[in-house]
Amino acid sequence: MSTRTHSAPLPGFAGPAAVAVRGLTIGWGDATLIEDITFSVPRGEIFAILGGSGSGKSTLLRYLVGLETPAKGEIDVAGHGAPDLDGGLPPVGVMFQGGALFGSMTVVENVTLPLEEWTTLAPADVDVVAMAKLRLVGLGGAANQLPAEISGGMVKRAAIARALALDPPIVFFDEPGAGLDPVTALDLDDLILTLARSTSLTVLMVTHELGSVFRIADRCLLLDRDRKRVLATGDPRVLRDSDDPSIREFFDPTSKGKERPWRPPPTT
């Protein structure tokens, strides 16, 4: 098994970033989805990866967690360089789309999995940590239930507890609100925001839920499938009023065909 070695942040980025990407090209085989992806995510930020269907959002996430190897470009995650799934204790947690819990295992057994795999804790201590994570996400009372016996929102919360089991500084979320009713999705947004702010957790989330983006994301990255490039990076509340109609229409589809609303010049 290889050993992780700490590396300096990628050149061109100011200060240590939780995640830094430069000149990355993503795709499948000879098919390129997006070229020259460059961005950095400061520690403690909630960062959203956006784009239309087929733009490469989930594919980019696969590169960031180490499921795909870049043919071109650089990735640095948590100061360890490119993610290495064989490199020891993972520096990140991942909440997969749909939760991806093991159906034959109870909720608490799902959360204990990374602890059993990556730590030398005694079984009793593993149970204590797992229960603490479940209480953190409001699921202490559902520990001994199977995933099929709880709601979709509870499955997502259990998946978050599992992603947090090893106390990673960075957690990736793949479509956290997908398939949830509006009230449950709002509750999940509140949970993610609370976790990020109370623990200085860095969050990167792939989502198509603009409501969630405006509520909790500090910044976002917008991918464009047709142009095969990053269309914009920044505060979504600012990008919504962009001079570029393609950017403006993504964040506010009702603005299509309309001129940019007039705004007074900034005062000095």
Contacts in CASP RR format, 6 or more apart in sequence:
PFRMAT RR
TARGET T0000
AUTHOR 0000-0000-0000
METHOD contacts of the structure
MODEL  1
MSTRTHSAPLPGFAGPAAVAVRGLTIGWGDATLIEDITFSVPRGEIFAIL
GGSGSGKSTLLRYLVGLETPAKGEIDVAGHGAPDLDGGLPPVGVMFQGGA
LFGSMTVVENVTLPLEEWTTLAPADVDVVAMAKLRLVGLGGAANQLPAEI
SGGMVKRAAIARALALDPPIVFFDEPGAGLDPVTALDLDDLILTLARSTS
LTVLMVTHELGSVFRIADRCLLLDRDRKRVLATGDPRVLRDSDDPSIREF
FDPTSKGKERPWRPPPTT
1 86 0 8 1.000
1 87 0 8 1.000
1 88 0 8 1.000
2 84 0 8 1.000
2 86 0 8 1.000
2 87 0 8 1.000
2 88 0 8 1.000
3 87 0 8 1.000
3 88 0 8 1.000
4 80 0 8 1.000
4 84 0 8 1.000
4 87 0 8 1.000
4 88 0 8 1.000
4 89 0 8 1.000
4 91 0 8 1.000
5 80 0 8 1.000
6 79 0 8 1.000
6 80 0 8 1.000
7 76 0 8 1.000
7 79 0 8 1.000
7 80 0 8 1.000
7 81 0 8 1.000
8 79 0 8 1.000
9 15 0 8 1.000
9 16 0 8 1.000
9 17 0 8 1.000
9 20 0 8 1.000
9 76 0 8 1.000
9 79 0 8 1.000
10 20 0 8 1.000
10 22 0 8 1.000
10 40 0 8 1.000
10 74 0 8 1.000
10 76 0 8 1.000
12 22 0 8 1.000
13 20 0 8 1.000
13 22 0 8 1.000
13 40 0 8 1.000
16 43 0 8 1.000
16 79 0 8 1.000
17 40 0 8 1.000
17 41 0 8 1.000
17 42 0 8 1.000
17 43 0 8 1.000
17 76 0 8 1.000
18 41 0 8 1.000
18 42 0 8 1.000
18 43 0 8 1.000
18 44 0 8 1.000
18 45 0 8 1.000
18 77 0 8 1.000
18 78 0 8 1.000
18 169 0 8 1.000
18 170 0 8 1.000
18 202 0 8 1.000
19 40 0 8 1.000
19 41 0 8 1.000
19 47 0 8 1.000
19 64 0 8 1.000
19 75 0 8 1.000
19 76 0 8 1.000
19 77 0 8 1.000
19 78 0 8 1.000
19 170 0 8 1.000
19 202 0 8 1.000
19 204 0 8 1.000
20 39 0 8 1.000
20 40 0 8 1.000
20 41 0 8 1.000
20 74 0 8 1.000
20 75 0 8 1.000
20 76 0 8 1.000
21 37 0 8 1.000
21 38 0 8 1.000
21 39 0 8 1.000
21 40 0 8 1.000
21 64 0 8 1.000
21 73 0 8 1.000
21 74 0 8 1.000
21 75 0 8 1.000
21 76 0 8 1.000
22 38 0 8 1.000
22 73 0 8 1.000
22 74 0 8 1.000
23 35 0 8 1.000
23 36 0 8 1.000
23 37 0 8 1.000
23 38 0 8 1.000
23 72 0 8 1.000
23 73 0 8 1.000
23 74 0 8 1.000
24 36 0 8 1.000
24 37 0 8 1.000
24 38 0 8 1.000
24 60 0 8 1.000
24 63 0 8 1.000
24 70 0 8 1.000
24 72 0 8 1.000
24 73 0 8 1.000
24 74 0 8 1.000
24 75 0 8 1.000
25 32 0 8 1.000
25 34 0 8 1.000
25 35 0 8 1.000
25 36 0 8 1.000
25 37 0 8 1.000
25 70 0 8 1.000
25 71 0 8 1.000
25 72 0 8 1.000
25 73 0 8 1.000
26 32 0 8 1.000
26 33 0 8 1.000
26 34 0 8 1.000
26 37 0 8 1.000
26 56 0 8 1.000
26 59 0 8 1.000
26 60 0 8 1.000
26 63 0 8 1.000
26 68 0 8 1.000
26 70 0 8 1.000
27 33 0 8 1.000
27 34 0 8 1.000
27 56 0 8 1.000
27 59 0 8 1.000
28 59 0 8 1.000
32 228 0 8 1.000
33 54 0 8 1.000
33 55 0 8 1.000
33 56 0 8 1.000
33 59 0 8 1.000
33 225 0 8 1.000
33 228 0 8 1.000
34 55 0 8 1.000
34 56 0 8 1.000
34 60 0 8 1.000
34 223 0 8 1.000
34 224 0 8 1.000
34 225 0 8 1.000
34 228 0 8 1.000
34 229 0 8 1.000
34 230 0 8 1.000
35 228 0 8 1.000
35 229 0 8 1.000
36 229 0 8 1.000
36 230 0 8 1.000
37 60 0 8 1.000
37 221 0 8 1.000
37 223 0 8 1.000
37 230 0 8 1.000
38 230 0 8 1.000
39 221 0 8 1.000
39 230 0 8 1.000
39 233 0 8 1.000
41 47 0 8 1.000
41 202 0 8 1.000
41 204 0 8 1.000
41 219 0 8 1.000
42 202 0 8 1.000
43 169 0 8 1.000
43 200 0 8 1.000
43 202 0 8 1.000
44 196 0 8 1.000
44 200 0 8 1.000
44 201 0 8 1.000
44 202 0 8 1.000
44 203 0 8 1.000
45 202 0 8 1.000
45 203 0 8 1.000
45 218 0 8 1.000
45 219 0 8 1.000
46 192 0 8 1.000
46 193 0 8 1.000
46 196 0 8 1.000
46 203 0 8 1.000
46 205 0 8 1.000
46 216 0 8 1.000
46 217 0 8 1.000
46 218 0 8 1.000
47 202 0 8 1.000
47 203 0 8 1.000
47 204 0 8 1.000
47 205 0 8 1.000
47 217 0 8 1.000
47 218 0 8 1.000
47 219 0 8 1.000
47 220 0 8 1.000
47 221 0 8 1.000
48 204 0 8 1.000
48 205 0 8 1.000
48 206 0 8 1.000
48 207 0 8 1.000
48 212 0 8 1.000
48 213 0 8 1.000
48 217 0 8 1.000
48 219 0 8 1.000
48 220 0 8 1.000
48 221 0 8 1.000
48 236 0 8 1.000
49 57 0 8 1.000
49 60 0 8 1.000
49 61 0 8 1.000
49 204 0 8 1.000
49 205 0 8 1.000
49 206 0 8 1.000
49 207 0 8 1.000
49 220 0 8 1.000
49 221 0 8 1.000
49 223 0 8 1.000
50 57 0 8 1.000
50 207 0 8 1.000
50 208 0 8 1.000
50 213 0 8 1.000
50 220 0 8 1.000
50 221 0 8 1.000
50 222 0 8 1.000
50 223 0 8 1.000
50 236 0 8 1.000
50 250 0 8 1.000
51 57 0 8 1.000
51 208 0 8 1.000
51 222 0 8 1.000
51 223 0 8 1.000
51 224 0 8 1.000
51 225 0 8 1.000
51 250 0 8 1.000
52 208 0 8 1.000
52 223 0 8 1.000
52 225 0 8 1.000
52 250 0 8 1.000
53 225 0 8 1.000
54 225 0 8 1.000
55 223 0 8 1.000
55 224 0 8 1.000
55 225 0 8 1.000
56 223 0 8 1.000
56 225 0 8 1.000
57 206 0 8 1.000
57 208 0 8 1.000
57 223 0 8 1.000
58 97 0 8 1.000
58 174 0 8 1.000
58 175 0 8 1.000
58 206 0 8 1.000
59 68 0 8 1.000
60 206 0 8 1.000
60 223 0 8 1.000
61 172 0 8 1.000
61 174 0 8 1.000
61 204 0 8 1.000
61 206 0 8 1.000
62 68 0 8 1.000
63 69 0 8 1.000
63 70 0 8 1.000
63 75 0 8 1.000
64 75 0 8 1.000
64 77 0 8 1.000
64 83 0 8 1.000
64 172 0 8 1.000
64 204 0 8 1.000
65 83 0 8 1.000
65 92 0 8 1.000
65 94 0 8 1.000
65 172 0 8 1.000
66 82 0 8 1.000
66 83 0 8 1.000
66 84 0 8 1.000
66 85 0 8 1.000
67 85 0 8 1.000
69 82 0 8 1.000
70 82 0 8 1.000
74 82 0 8 1.000
75 81 0 8 1.000
75 82 0 8 1.000
75 83 0 8 1.000
76 82 0 8 1.000
77 83 0 8 1.000
77 91 0 8 1.000
77 92 0 8 1.000
77 170 0 8 1.000
78 91 0 8 1.000
78 92 0 8 1.000
78 168 0 8 1.000
78 169 0 8 1.000
78 170 0 8 1.000
79 91 0 8 1.000
80 91 0 8 1.000
83 92 0 8 1.000
88 118 0 8 1.000
89 118 0 8 1.000
89 166 0 8 1.000
90 114 0 8 1.000
90 118 0 8 1.000
90 166 0 8 1.000
90 168 0 8 1.000
91 168 0 8 1.000
91 169 0 8 1.000
91 170 0 8 1.000
92 168 0 8 1.000
92 169 0 8 1.000
92 170 0 8 1.000
92 171 0 8 1.000
92 172 0 8 1.000
93 163 0 8 1.000
93 164 0 8 1.000
93 166 0 8 1.000
93 168 0 8 1.000
93 170 0 8 1.000
93 171 0 8 1.000
93 172 0 8 1.000
94 163 0 8 1.000
94 171 0 8 1.000
94 172 0 8 1.000
94 174 0 8 1.000
95 156 0 8 1.000
95 159 0 8 1.000
95 160 0 8 1.000
95 162 0 8 1.000
95 163 0 8 1.000
95 171 0 8 1.000
95 172 0 8 1.000
95 173 0 8 1.000
95 174 0 8 1.000
95 176 0 8 1.000
96 159 0 8 1.000
96 174 0 8 1.000
97 174 0 8 1.000
97 175 0 8 1.000
97 178 0 8 1.000
98 155 0 8 1.000
98 156 0 8 1.000
98 159 0 8 1.000
98 175 0 8 1.000
98 178 0 8 1.000
99 155 0 8 1.000
99 156 0 8 1.000
99 158 0 8 1.000
99 159 0 8 1.000
100 159 0 8 1.000
101 107 0 8 1.000
101 110 0 8 1.000
101 147 0 8 1.000
101 155 0 8 1.000
101 158 0 8 1.000
101 159 0 8 1.000
101 162 0 8 1.000
102 109 0 8 1.000
102 110 0 8 1.000
102 113 0 8 1.000
102 147 0 8 1.000
103 146 0 8 1.000
103 147 0 8 1.000
103 148 0 8 1.000
104 146 0 8 1.000
105 113 0 8 1.000
105 146 0 8 1.000
105 147 0 8 1.000
106 143 0 8 1.000
106 144 0 8 1.000
106 145 0 8 1.000
106 146 0 8 1.000
107 134 0 8 1.000
107 139 0 8 1.000
107 142 0 8 1.000
107 143 0 8 1.000
107 144 0 8 1.000
107 145 0 8 1.000
107 146 0 8 1.000
107 147 0 8 1.000
107 150 0 8 1.000
107 154 0 8 1.000
107 158 0 8 1.000
108 127 0 8 1.000
108 130 0 8 1.000
108 131 0 8 1.000
108 134 0 8 1.000
108 143 0 8 1.000
108 144 0 8 1.000
110 147 0 8 1.000
110 158 0 8 1.000
110 162 0 8 1.000
111 130 0 8 1.000
111 133 0 8 1.000
111 134 0 8 1.000
111 158 0 8 1.000
111 161 0 8 1.000
111 162 0 8 1.000
111 165 0 8 1.000
112 126 0 8 1.000
112 127 0 8 1.000
112 130 0 8 1.000
112 165 0 8 1.000
113 162 0 8 1.000
113 165 0 8 1.000
114 162 0 8 1.000
114 165 0 8 1.000
114 166 0 8 1.000
115 121 0 8 1.000
115 126 0 8 1.000
115 129 0 8 1.000
115 130 0 8 1.000
115 165 0 8 1.000
115 166 0 8 1.000
116 126 0 8 1.000
118 166 0 8 1.000
119 126 0 8 1.000
119 166 0 8 1.000
121 129 0 8 1.000
129 165 0 8 1.000
130 143 0 8 1.000
130 161 0 8 1.000
130 165 0 8 1.000
131 140 0 8 1.000
131 143 0 8 1.000
133 161 0 8 1.000
133 162 0 8 1.000
133 164 0 8 1.000
133 165 0 8 1.000
134 140 0 8 1.000
134 141 0 8 1.000
134 142 0 8 1.000
134 143 0 8 1.000
134 158 0 8 1.000
134 161 0 8 1.000
136 161 0 8 1.000
136 164 0 8 1.000
136 195 0 8 1.000
137 157 0 8 1.000
137 158 0 8 1.000
137 160 0 8 1.000
137 161 0 8 1.000
137 164 0 8 1.000
137 191 0 8 1.000
138 157 0 8 1.000
139 154 0 8 1.000
139 157 0 8 1.000
139 158 0 8 1.000
139 161 0 8 1.000
142 150 0 8 1.000
142 154 0 8 1.000
142 158 0 8 1.000
147 155 0 8 1.000
147 158 0 8 1.000
150 158 0 8 1.000
151 184 0 8 1.000
152 179 0 8 1.000
152 180 0 8 1.000
152 184 0 8 1.000
153 180 0 8 1.000
153 184 0 8 1.000
153 187 0 8 1.000
153 188 0 8 1.000
156 176 0 8 1.000
156 177 0 8 1.000
156 180 0 8 1.000
156 188 0 8 1.000
157 188 0 8 1.000
157 191 0 8 1.000
160 171 0 8 1.000
160 173 0 8 1.000
160 176 0 8 1.000
160 191 0 8 1.000
160 192 0 8 1.000
160 195 0 8 1.000
163 171 0 8 1.000
163 172 0 8 1.000
164 171 0 8 1.000
164 195 0 8 1.000
169 200 0 8 1.000
169 201 0 8 1.000
169 202 0 8 1.000
170 201 0 8 1.000
170 202 0 8 1.000
170 203 0 8 1.000
170 204 0 8 1.000
171 201 0 8 1.000
171 202 0 8 1.000
171 203 0 8 1.000
171 204 0 8 1.000
172 204 0 8 1.000
172 205 0 8 1.000
172 206 0 8 1.000
173 192 0 8 1.000
173 203 0 8 1.000
173 204 0 8 1.000
173 205 0 8 1.000
173 206 0 8 1.000
173 207 0 8 1.000
174 205 0 8 1.000
174 206 0 8 1.000
175 206 0 8 1.000
175 207 0 8 1.000
175 208 0 8 1.000
175 209 0 8 1.000
176 188 0 8 1.000
176 192 0 8 1.000
176 205 0 8 1.000
176 207 0 8 1.000
176 212 0 8 1.000
177 185 0 8 1.000
177 188 0 8 1.000
177 207 0 8 1.000
177 209 0 8 1.000
177 212 0 8 1.000
178 207 0 8 1.000
178 208 0 8 1.000
178 209 0 8 1.000
179 185 0 8 1.000
180 188 0 8 1.000
185 209 0 8 1.000
185 212 0 8 1.000
186 215 0 8 1.000
189 212 0 8 1.000
189 215 0 8 1.000
189 216 0 8 1.000
192 203 0 8 1.000
192 205 0 8 1.000
192 216 0 8 1.000
193 215 0 8 1.000
193 216 0 8 1.000
195 201 0 8 1.000
195 203 0 8 1.000
196 202 0 8 1.000
196 203 0 8 1.000
196 216 0 8 1.000
205 212 0 8 1.000
205 217 0 8 1.000
207 213 0 8 1.000
210 236 0 8 1.000
210 251 0 8 1.000
213 220 0 8 1.000
213 236 0 8 1.000
214 236 0 8 1.000
214 237 0 8 1.000
214 240 0 8 1.000
217 236 0 8 1.000
218 235 0 8 1.000
219 233 0 8 1.000
219 234 0 8 1.000
219 235 0 8 1.000
219 236 0 8 1.000
220 233 0 8 1.000
220 234 0 8 1.000
220 235 0 8 1.000
220 236 0 8 1.000
220 239 0 8 1.000
221 230 0 8 1.000
221 232 0 8 1.000
221 233 0 8 1.000
221 234 0 8 1.000
222 230 0 8 1.000
222 231 0 8 1.000
222 232 0 8 1.000
222 233 0 8 1.000
222 239 0 8 1.000
222 247 0 8 1.000
222 250 0 8 1.000
223 229 0 8 1.000
223 230 0 8 1.000
223 231 0 8 1.000
224 230 0 8 1.000
224 231 0 8 1.000
224 246 0 8 1.000
231 244 0 8 1.000
231 246 0 8 1.000
231 247 0 8 1.000
231 250 0 8 1.000
232 239 0 8 1.000
232 242 0 8 1.000
232 244 0 8 1.000
232 247 0 8 1.000
236 251 0 8 1.000
239 247 0 8 1.000
239 248 0 8 1.000
239 251 0 8 1.000
240 248 0 8 1.000
240 251 0 8 1.000
240 252 0 8 1.000
241 248 0 8 1.000
241 260 0 8 1.000
241 261 0 8 1.000
241 263 0 8 1.000
242 248 0 8 1.000
242 251 0 8 1.000
242 260 0 8 1.000
243 260 0 8 1.000
245 255 0 8 1.000
245 256 0 8 1.000
245 257 0 8 1.000
245 260 0 8 1.000
248 255 0 8 1.000
248 260 0 8 1.000
249 255 0 8 1.000
249 256 0 8 1.000
249 257 0 8 1.000
END
